[in-house]
Amino acid sequence: MAEVDPAFIQAIEHRPKPITTEDEAIPVIDLSPISIYSLDDRGHLPKNVDIDGLITKIGEACAKRGFFQVINHGVPLEKLEKLELIAREFFSLPLEEKRRVSRDEGNPLGYYDAEHTKNVRDWKEVFDFIGKDHIVTPVTSDDLEPKIVVNRWPEYPPQLREIGEEYAREVEKLAFKLMELIALSLGLPSTSFREFFEDHTSLVRLNHYPPCPSPDLALGVGRHKDSGGLTILAQDAVGGLEVRRKSDGEWIRVKPNPGAFIINIGDIVQVWTNGKCESVEHRVKVNSEKDRVSFPFFFNPAHYVISWLTKKTLQNTKKEYSWGAFFATRRKSNLKKLDADNIQISHFQINA
């Protein structure tokens, strides 16, 4: 990545501006009540704990912005610190060593350094893994039969597996709690979405963004929306995440907040809630002097979950689709440049 290959160059209208706008109004929500206590099956905490205000804040953030930050979330910060150290150790390895555990069209897990977003190559390298022994999901649009998918752990650093799995378990617990709060904010029982994630296909991604000699031409990740349920993101102090503000379409930098997680709603929750919670476009700027790491946890439902399941609770106005088939089809365009745009949630909208 020493030079800017044309494959990385964004169209003029999508290139980042030299001046970054920061929005202090991105909500920061304190999750102390649910990090100390657990909700019961009815969404209740001990009688002396009031979460009505918390539920309201979650609902407003999901509806008005699609993005928010959480503090006092219950994930031990030392586990995040260990993950950052071990990730940097892995990404510092020679390229040929990292490519020993490369992902491919048959397995979406492992290392990759040529991902595309909307047919433009991202200025980054990644390592994907799951926190479970395996997941079951279709992996390619050419064969939608579900496959057993397992991790591709590198030989070095040997601690990556243990540290990664511990971190994945912690953010998974947080994801379930957040989905309970989202359900309650919609006036639904707290367990309304639980069955969709019983055999979830979630993964943790380690992102590494090297310094870029032309940060005005390339992006770490181009504009996109996340496909799954929700994303729990940790970013380092360098920062670079930008969110497209709904009110005017302006790109807004999400300022790093030590110890906080950034949460964003995914496409499938937008479908389940009939647009009450909105998945919002975001992208990542790169830095000419500093490298950057970030760690998203993509909380994805089971491969067999389909959109119309929510007819039990909310009227749905989108065509039916299974999560596994959608993900396998969308993923094809991440591996290489295609002659057509990659599939989006809007393709399932029913025209009135």
N, C-alpha and C positions, 0 to 999 in steps of 0.2 A: 504493500500500500504506500510505497514511497512517492508515487506520482498519481495524479488524478486521471485515470483512464476515462475515456468518454462514457463508459458504461455507468460511471458514478454520477455523471453530471445531470442535474435536475433541469427540467424545462424552466424557462425564464420566470414564468408566473409562480413557480413553486420553490424558487430559491430563497434561502433565508435572508432576512434583512440584516444589515450590519448593526443596527440599533435594536436592542431587545426590550420589549415591554414586559414589566412585571405586574401581576395583579394580586394585590394583597387581600382581595376579597375571596380568594379560593378558600372554602371553609376548612377550618382545622377543628376536628371533633374529638372530644375527650371521651375515650371508651372505658374509663375507670370502672363504672358499675359492672359491665359485663366481663371485664378482665379479672375482677375479683370474685364475682359470682357467676353461676351458670343459669341460663333460662331453663325452666321446666318445659314439659311438652305443650303447655298452654301459653308459653311465652311469658311466664311470670318469674319474677325474682323474689327474694325474701320481702316480706311486707314493709320493712323499713327502708327499702331501696326503691326510689322512684326513677323510672327510665322514660317517662312520657316525653320529657324535653329532648332526650337523646333520640327517641324515635322520630320526633318532629324534625330535628336537624338532619337526620339521615334522609328522610323523605324529601325535604326541600333541596338538599344537595343533589340527590339522584334526579329530581325532576327539573331543576333549574340549570344545573351545570354538568352533571354526569361525571364529575371529578370532585374529590375532596381528599383531605389528609386526615389521618387518625393518629392520636398520641395515646399513651398509656394503654396500649393495645394488648398487652399480655405476652408478647413474643420477647423472650429474653434477648437483650441487646448483645450479649456476649456471643450468642449464636450467629447473629448477623455479622459481627466483627470477625469471627472465625471464618465465615464464608467469604468475606471480602479478601482476607489474607490468602486463603487457599485458592481462590479464583485467580488472583493476580499471579500466584505461583504457577498455576496451570498455563495461563496465557503467556507467561514469559518463556515457556518451553519453545524449542525449535519447531518450525512449522511442520516438518515431517513427523515429529513426535506427536503433535496434536492430531494430525491427520490419521494416525493409527486407529483413532476411535471416531472417524468421520461418520456422519449420518448419510443416508442415501434414500432412494425412492422406496426401498423396502422397509426402512426403519427410521422414524422421524427423530430418534434420540441420538445424542452424541455431538460431535464438533462439526462446525460448518463456518466457512468464511466467504461465501458467495451468495448470500441471501438477497432476494429481490423484493421490493415493495412497489406495487403498481408498475412493474416492468423496468424499474431503475434499481441498480445495485446499491445496497446499503453499505456505508463505510463502517463496518464492524465485523467482529467475529463472535461466535456464540458457542455455548455448550449447553445442551438440553438434557434434563434427567427427570425421572419421576421419583416420588418418595415411597413407592410401593414396589413389591417384587415384580409386578408386571401390570400392564393394562391390556384391555381387549378393544380394538377399534379397527375400522378400515384404514389403510395407509396410502392407498393410491386410488385415483378416480377410475383407473382402468380395471380395478378389481375391488369391488365394494364388499367383498366377503370379509368379516372381521378377523383380524389376526392377533395373536399374542405378541406383545411388544415388550422388550426388556431393555434395561439400561446398558450402555456401552461405557463402562468405567475405565479410565486410563490407568496404566500401571503406576504412573507418577503424576502428581503427588498421591501417595497411598491413602492419606487421610481424607481425600476429597469425598469418597463415598460416605463415610461415617458422618462427616460434618454436613454434607449435602442432605442426607436423609433426615438428620435431626432437624435441620432448618425447615425442610418440606413439611414435616409433621406439625411443627408449630404454626406455620402460616396456613396450613389446611384447617386447623382448629379455628383460627381467626376468620377464615373464609366462611365456614359454616355459621359462625355467630353473626357475621355481617349479613348473610342471606336471611337469617331469622329476623334481624332488625328491618331489612328491606320489606319482608313480608308483613311485619307488624305496621310499618309505615303506610302500607296499602290497605290496611284494615283487614288483613287476612290472618289466619292462625300462623304462629311462628314457624310451624313445621311444613308450611305449604310447598316449599321448594325442595325439601329434604330428599324425597324419593328420587328426584332427578339426578342426584349426586351420589347415590349409594354405590355405584360402580364408576365413579368419576374418572375422567381421563386427563386429569390435571398434570401440569409439569412446571418445573422451575427452569428458568433460563438464566444463564450467566452471560451477560453482555460485556464485551470489551470494545471500546471505541478508541483506536489509536489516534495520535495527533494527525490532523489533516492539513496539508499545505494550502488548500484552497477551500476553507470552510464556507465561503460565499457561493460555491458551486455545488457542493455535495451535502448530503444529510446522513447522519448516523442511521436513522430509519425515516423513510419518507412518510408522508401523510397517510394515515390509515385509522381504522377502528378495530378494536379487538373483537374476536369472533365469539368468545365463550361467555361464561357467566359474569365473572368480574375478574379484575387484575389487581393484585397486591404488589406494589412496586417499592423497592428500596433503591435510592440513588445516592451516589457519593457526593462529596462536597463540591465537586466540579460543576455538576448540574448540566442541563441541556434539554430536558423535557419541555416541550411547548404544547399548549392546548389551544385549539381553535375556539375562540369565544363565540358563543351562540348569538350574542346580541349584534355583533358587527362583523364577524368573520375574521377578526384580527388574531394573529398568533401571539399567545401570552406565555411567558416563561414561568414555570413552576419552580419557585425558589427552593433550594434544598433546605430541609428542616431536620436537623440531626435527631435521630431516634424516631422520626415519624415515618409512616407508610403512606404512599399515595395510592388511592383507590379509584378505579374507574369502572364504569358499567360497561359490560360487553353486549354484543349484538343480540345474543339469545335472551338476555333479560329484557332488552327492549321489546322483543317479540312477545315474551310471556306477559309483560305488563301492558301490552297494547300501546306502547309509546309513552306511558307515564314515566318510566325511567328511560333516559336516552343515552345511547352510546355515542360518544363525541370523538371527533377526529383529533389526532395528536401526532406529533413527530418528534425527532431528536436532532438537535444541532450538534455539530462537532467543534472541537477546539483546535487551534493551530499549534498550541504549545503543550497542552496537557492531555494525557490519555484519561479515560473515564470508564468506570464500571457501573453497572446497574443490575438489579436482580428482580425481574418480574416473576410472580407466581400466577400462572394462568389457571383459574378455577373453572374447569370445563366439565360439563355433565357427562353421563354415560353415553356411549356411542348410539344406543338405541332410543334415546330420548327424542321425541318429536314435538314440534311446536304446538300441536293441537291439544296436548295434555292439559294445558291451562284453560281449556274450555270449562273445566270444573269450577274455575274461580273468576276468570276474566274473559270477556269476549275477545276473540282473536281475529284480527283482520289481515293476516298474512297467510300465504299458502303453506301447506304442510311441508316440512323437511326434517330429516333426521340429522342430528348433530354430527354423527360419524361420517355420513356421506358429504355433508357440507364442508367439514374440516378437511377431508381427504381431497376434495376438489379444489378448495381454496389453497391448500398447501402446495399443489402442483406448480402454481405460479411463483411460489417462494424459492423453488429450487433452480429455476431458470427463466430466462426471458421468453414470454410467449407472444403470439401475434394478436392476442385479444386481452382485454382487461381481465384481471382476476375477479372471481365471483364475489359479490357483495350481498349484504343482507337486503338491500333494496330490490334485488332481483326476485325476492319472494313476496314483495308487496302486491296486494290485490288492487288493481286499478278500480277506482269508484266509477 
